[in-house]
């Protein structure tokens, strides 16, 4: 019987991917352990970074009816 070899998903290199929007400001976010662990699990499940999830959440807040919108 032939041996089955399963490939692991490729890991992304560290740092910001090329071609993304420039960084205008840097902020720190302080999370409790439960939120940090939940974000890390979600990021792993989606194959995304925690940073990209935070950006997605901010964009969702900005798009809400009472949000200011993106310029």
N, C-alpha and C positions, 0 to 999 in steps of 0.2 A: 504494500500500500504506500503511495507517495506521501512524503512529509508535507504538512500544510504549514506555510509560513504566513503569519499575519503581520502586516506592516503597522507600525505605530504612527499616529498623526504627526506631521512635521511641526516642530516647535517654531514659533516666531522668534526672530532675533530681538534682543532687547532694544528699547528706544522707540521713538515715534516713527511710523512707517513713512517712507518718502512720498512726496506728492500731497501731503495733507495740508490743511490750512495752517498758517503761521500762528505761533503762540503769542497772544497779546498780553496775557497776564497769567500769573501762577498763584494758586490758592492751596491751602491745606484744609483737609476735611478730617475732623476727629470723629471716629465711629466707635461705638461700644463693640464688644466682642461678638455679640450675636449678629449685629448688622454686618460687620466685617466678614464673618464666616459665611453668612447668607450670600453676600455679594460675591465672595470668592467661589462658592459652589455654583452660583448662577453663571458667573463668567466662565468657569470650567465647562459647564454643561453646554453653553452656547459657543464655546471656542473663541471667546472674546476676552479682552482685558477688563479689569475692574474700572480702569480709567474710561474706557469706551462706554461702559454701562452708566457711569456717573454723567458723562456728556449727554448720553441719550436721555437720561432722566431730566437734566437741566433743559434740554431742547423741548421735551414734552411740557414742562412747566411754562416755558416761554410761549408755547403755542396755545395754551389755554385761553379762553375768551377774555379773561382779565389780565393776561400776560402782556408784555410790552412788545413782543415780536422780535424777530431777528433783523438786524440792519445790514 
